[in-house]
C-alpha cells in the first residue's frame, strides 16, 4: 500500500486517481459528519458552495432535510445547522439527509468524489478508517487534508499521521511523498497531546475565540466513535 498525503485539496494532482481517498477536516467537518452518521442521519451530501446545496436540497422532501452551512467557523444565517459536532445529536438528525457546505472540509470531499473508494476521516473515528484501509488493501491511497482557506492546517496533518502510525502496525506501507513522512513524524511527536495541539493550531485558536472550546476537546477524542462515513454516490456519504 502506497500512501500520499496532501496538505490541502489544491495540492492534489490534477490528473490521475488513486484507488482510495481519505478526506480529513478535524476542525470540524469530518468530525461532524462522523457524529451525524453515528447519530442516525440517513446520509450527508456535501457541496463546495451554497448555491449548489440549495438546488440539490430543493429536490428532496423538506421534512427529511436538514441544511448545514458554515463559513469562517460560524453557522450561516438561515440554515438549520453549522459545523459543530454538538449540533448533530440523534434527536436532531436521525433519519434525515443533511445537505452540507463548509469553508474547507466539504471542498476536500468534492475534490476526490470521483475516486473509487472515498471515506471521511477524523481523530474521533480513526480506528474505523484504519480498519477499512487494512481490509480493502488499496494499492494507492491519497489522504487529503482540508486545511484552512488553502493553507496548511496542523490538526488535519496530525490526523493523517495518526492513520499512518496505526496502519503501520498492521501492514507494511510505502510513503508516496515527504508530506506523508512529515505527517507521521508530527503524530509520533504529539500523540499524547492531541487536544493541546488542536488548541495551539491557528484554527483551534479561531474556534476558541468563537466560544467553541468544547468542540476542541470533542474533536481531539481519539476513537470515540466507531463509524465509517463512506461515499455511496459522488458527494454522498453514508455509514459504511
C-alpha positions as CSV (number, residue, x, y, z in Angstrom):
1,X,0.0,0.0,0.0
2,X,1.5,3.3,-1.1
3,X,0.1,6.4,0.7
4,X,0.4,10.1,-0.3
5,X,-0.6,13.0,2.0
6,X,-1.7,16.3,0.6
7,X,-1.9,19.3,3.0
8,X,-4.7,21.0,1.0
9,X,-7.1,20.0,-1.8
10,X,-5.2,22.4,-4.1
11,X,-2.1,20.2,-3.9
12,X,-3.9,17.1,-5.1
13,X,-2.6,16.1,-8.6
14,X,-4.7,17.4,-11.5
15,X,-4.6,14.1,-13.3
16,X,-4.9,10.5,-12.2
17,X,-6.8,9.0,-9.4
18,X,-5.8,6.7,-6.5
19,X,-7.7,3.5,-5.6
20,X,-8.9,5.2,-2.4
21,X,-9.0,8.6,-0.8
22,X,-9.4,9.7,2.8
23,X,-10.7,13.3,3.3
24,X,-9.8,14.9,6.7
25,X,-11.1,18.1,8.3
26,X,-10.7,17.5,12.1
27,X,-12.0,21.0,12.9
28,X,-14.7,20.2,12.1
29,X,-16.5,18.9,9.0
30,X,-15.4,15.3,9.0
31,X,-15.8,15.1,12.8
32,X,-19.3,16.4,12.5
33,X,-20.1,14.1,9.5
34,X,-18.9,11.1,11.6
35,X,-21.0,12.3,14.5
36,X,-24.1,12.8,12.4
37,X,-23.9,9.3,10.9
38,X,-23.3,7.8,14.3
39,X,-26.4,9.6,15.5
40,X,-28.6,8.0,12.8
41,X,-28.5,10.5,9.9
42,X,-29.6,8.9,6.7
43,X,-26.8,10.5,4.6
44,X,-24.6,13.6,4.3
45,X,-24.5,15.2,0.9
46,X,-21.6,17.7,0.6
47,X,-21.2,20.8,-1.6
48,X,-18.5,23.3,-2.2
49,X,-20.9,26.3,-2.3
50,X,-24.3,27.4,-1.1
51,X,-26.0,27.7,-4.5
52,X,-25.3,24.0,-5.3
53,X,-26.6,23.0,-1.9
54,X,-29.8,24.9,-2.3
55,X,-30.5,23.4,-5.8
56,X,-30.0,19.9,-4.6
57,X,-31.9,20.2,-1.3
58,X,-34.9,21.6,-3.1
59,X,-35.3,18.2,-4.8
60,X,-35.6,16.3,-1.5
61,X,-38.6,16.1,0.8
62,X,-38.5,19.1,3.2
63,X,-39.5,17.0,6.2
64,X,-36.5,14.7,5.7
65,X,-34.0,17.5,5.0
66,X,-31.5,19.5,7.1
67,X,-29.3,22.2,5.6
68,X,-25.9,22.8,7.2
69,X,-23.7,25.7,6.2
70,X,-20.6,27.2,7.9
71,X,-18.3,30.0,6.8
72,X,-15.3,31.3,8.8
73,X,-16.2,29.0,11.7
74,X,-19.7,30.3,12.2
75,X,-23.1,29.0,11.1
76,X,-24.5,30.8,8.0
77,X,-27.7,32.7,8.9
78,X,-30.9,31.0,7.9
79,X,-29.5,27.4,7.9
80,X,-30.5,24.6,10.2
81,X,-27.0,23.6,11.3
82,X,-23.5,24.9,11.4
83,X,-20.3,22.8,11.8
84,X,-20.2,22.0,15.5
85,X,-20.4,18.2,16.2
86,X,-22.7,19.0,19.2
87,X,-25.4,20.2,16.8
88,X,-25.6,16.7,15.2
89,X,-27.4,14.8,18.0
90,X,-29.7,11.9,17.5
91,X,-32.7,14.0,18.4
92,X,-31.9,16.4,15.6
93,X,-30.5,14.3,12.7
94,X,-31.9,10.7,13.0
95,X,-33.5,9.7,9.7
96,X,-32.6,13.0,8.0
97,X,-30.5,13.7,4.9
98,X,-28.1,16.6,5.7
99,X,-27.0,18.9,2.9
100,X,-23.7,20.4,4.0
101,X,-21.3,23.0,2.9
102,X,-18.3,24.2,5.0
103,X,-15.4,26.5,4.5
104,X,-12.9,23.7,4.0
105,X,-13.9,20.1,4.6
106,X,-16.7,19.7,2.0
107,X,-14.3,21.1,-0.6
108,X,-11.8,18.3,0.2
109,X,-14.6,15.7,-0.2
110,X,-15.7,17.3,-3.5
111,X,-12.1,17.2,-4.8
112,X,-11.9,13.4,-4.5
113,X,-15.6,12.4,-5.3
114,X,-14.5,10.6,-8.5
115,X,-12.2,8.2,-6.6
116,X,-13.5,4.6,-6.5
117,X,-13.4,4.5,-2.6
118,X,-13.8,7.7,-0.5
119,X,-14.2,7.9,3.2
120,X,-14.2,10.8,5.7
121,X,-11.6,10.5,8.5
122,X,-11.1,12.3,11.8
123,X,-9.5,11.6,15.1
124,X,-12.9,10.5,16.5
125,X,-13.2,7.6,14.0
126,X,-9.6,6.9,13.4
127,X,-9.7,3.1,14.0
128,X,-12.7,2.7,11.7
129,X,-10.6,4.3,8.9
130,X,-7.6,2.2,9.7
131,X,-9.6,-1.0,9.7
132,X,-11.2,0.0,6.4
133,X,-7.8,0.6,4.7
134,X,-6.4,-2.6,6.2
135,X,-9.3,-4.7,4.9
136,X,-9.5,-3.0,1.5
137,X,-5.8,-3.0,0.9
138,X,-5.8,-0.5,-1.9
139,X,-2.6,-0.1,-4.0
140,X,-2.6,3.7,-3.8
141,X,-4.2,6.0,-1.2
142,X,-4.5,9.7,-1.1
143,X,-5.0,11.3,2.3
144,X,-6.4,14.8,1.5
145,X,-6.3,17.3,4.3
146,X,-8.8,20.2,4.1
147,X,-6.5,22.8,5.5
148,X,-7.8,26.3,6.2
149,X,-8.7,28.5,3.2
150,X,-6.0,27.0,1.1
151,X,-3.3,26.8,3.8
152,X,-1.7,24.0,5.9
153,X,-3.7,23.0,9.0
154,X,-1.8,21.4,11.8
155,X,-4.8,19.3,13.1
156,X,-5.5,17.7,9.7
157,X,-1.9,16.7,9.2
158,X,-1.6,15.1,12.7
159,X,-4.7,13.1,11.9
160,X,-3.1,11.9,8.6
161,X,-0.1,10.9,10.7
162,X,-2.3,9.0,13.2
163,X,-3.8,7.0,10.3
164,X,-0.3,6.1,9.1
165,X,1.0,5.3,12.6
166,X,-1.9,2.9,13.4
167,X,-1.9,1.3,9.9
168,X,1.8,0.8,10.0
169,X,1.2,-1.6,13.0
170,X,-0.9,-3.8,10.7
171,X,1.0,-3.9,7.4
172,X,4.0,-2.6,5.5
173,X,3.5,0.9,4.0
174,X,5.2,2.8,1.3
175,X,5.3,6.6,1.7
176,X,4.5,8.3,-1.6
177,X,5.7,11.8,-0.7
178,X,7.6,13.7,2.0
179,X,4.3,15.0,3.3
180,X,3.4,11.5,4.5
181,X,6.7,11.2,6.3
182,X,6.2,14.6,7.9
183,X,2.6,13.7,9.0
184,X,3.8,10.5,10.7
185,X,6.6,12.4,12.5
186,X,4.1,15.0,13.7
187,X,1.8,12.4,15.2
188,X,4.7,10.5,16.8
189,X,5.9,13.7,18.5
190,X,2.5,14.8,19.7
191,X,0.3,11.7,20.1
192,X,0.0,12.2,23.8
193,X,-1.0,15.9,23.5
194,X,-3.6,15.9,20.8
195,X,-6.0,18.3,22.5
196,X,-3.2,20.7,23.3
197,X,-2.1,20.5,19.6
198,X,-5.6,21.4,18.4
199,X,-5.8,24.3,20.8
200,X,-2.4,25.5,19.7
201,X,-3.3,25.3,16.0
202,X,-4.4,28.5,14.3
203,X,-8.0,27.2,13.6
204,X,-8.2,25.9,17.1
205,X,-7.4,29.4,18.4
206,X,-10.0,30.8,15.9
207,X,-12.7,28.5,17.3
208,X,-11.8,29.3,20.8
209,X,-12.3,33.0,20.1
210,X,-15.8,32.0,18.8
211,X,-16.5,30.2,22.1
212,X,-16.2,26.7,20.7
213,X,-13.7,25.3,23.2
214,X,-15.8,22.3,23.9
215,X,-15.6,21.4,20.2
216,X,-11.8,21.2,20.5
217,X,-12.0,18.6,23.3
218,X,-14.5,16.6,21.4
219,X,-12.6,16.7,18.1
220,X,-9.4,15.5,19.9
221,X,-11.2,12.4,21.3
222,X,-9.3,9.6,19.6
223,X,-11.6,6.7,18.7
224,X,-14.7,8.0,20.5
225,X,-16.9,6.8,17.5
226,X,-17.0,3.6,15.6
227,X,-18.4,4.8,12.3
228,X,-17.1,5.0,8.8
229,X,-18.6,7.8,6.6
230,X,-18.2,6.2,3.2
231,X,-19.1,7.7,-0.2
232,X,-22.1,5.7,-1.7
233,X,-22.6,8.1,-4.6
234,X,-20.5,11.1,-5.7
235,X,-20.6,13.6,-2.9
236,X,-22.9,11.5,-0.7
237,X,-21.7,9.8,2.5
238,X,-23.4,7.1,4.4
239,X,-22.4,4.8,7.3
240,X,-20.3,2.2,5.7
